[in-house]
Amino acid sequence: MQYIVFFDAKADVSAQEINVEREKWCDQGKDEELSKRCKMIRRYEVVGKSPLQIVFIIETDDPTALNILSRHFGKKWHCVSYPVVERDIAAALKEDEQM
């Protein structure tokens, strides 16, 4: 299953605090832990957005893998995730017309 995960930095969190969290993430080996539980992880930053917004596209058979991210970063970020399916516009239109 694929998931889209949005992280919005809380307004009162500084860039320095975000970097400290990132350093802890790397030092604790969480990148490797998450990678082992996921088939694919893509991370994007929204350009020019303040506060910072991060978007992940994650493919995993273990939805609890998403908890690794939210537990580590949850105090300084608002986080929401959704299961998603990839469909082009024509397929979406065809499926919607059949309903």
N, C-alpha and C positions, 0 to 999 in steps of 0.2 A: 504494500500500500504506500502511496505517496502522501506526504503531508506538506502543507505550507505553514510556516511558523513565523509570526511577526513579533519582533522585540522592539518596543519603544522605550528609550531611556526615560526614566522619571525626570521631571523638570528640575528637581533640586539636586541632581547627581552631576558632579563635575567630570570633565574629561579625565582628570587624574584618577578619580575613583574607578572609572570604567577601565582604565589601563591597569590598575592594581588587580581588578577582577580577572582581566585577561591573563595577566602574569600568573596568578594563582591557578587558573584553568590549565595553562601549559605546564606549570611546575608539578601539578597533581596528576598529569598524564591523562586528563579527561578527553583530550582530542583523540588519543589512541583508543580509549575505552568506547567512545561514541562511534568511531570508525569501525570498530569490530562488530558493532551491533546494527550497523546500517549498510545497505547496499550502495547508497549514493548520498552525498551531502553536498549541497551547493549553498554558499553564503554570499549574500549581496548587501551592499550598503546603499541606502537611498541618498543620492547626491544632493547636497544643499539643504537637507532637512535638519531642523533643530527643534527639539532635541533629537539626537541620533536615532535613526530607525534602521534595523537590520531585518532582512528577510532570508529565511532558510527554505530550501526545497529539500526534503529528506525522503528517501525511500527506505523502508524497513519493514520486516515482518514482525518486529518487536516494538509495538507502540510505546512501551514503557521506556524505550531509549530516549524519547522526547523529554522524559523527566530529568535526565542528566542535565540537559540545558536549563530547564526551568528551575530546578533546585539550586543550581550554582548561581545563576544570574537573576533569579526572581526577586531579590531584595532591592535591586537597583533598576529593574526593568519591568515594564508591563509586558506580559507575554500571553499570546493566544495562538492556538494551533487548530488547523482544520484538515481533515482527510480530503484529498482532491483526486480527481480523475482527469486525464488529459483527453480533450476532445476538440477537434477543429470546429469551426463555426457551422459548416454544412452538416456534420454529424449531430451537433447539438440541435440544429433546426429540425432535422429529420426525427430525432428522438422526441423532441418537444411536441411535434405535430402528431405523433402517435399516441400521445397521452390524452 
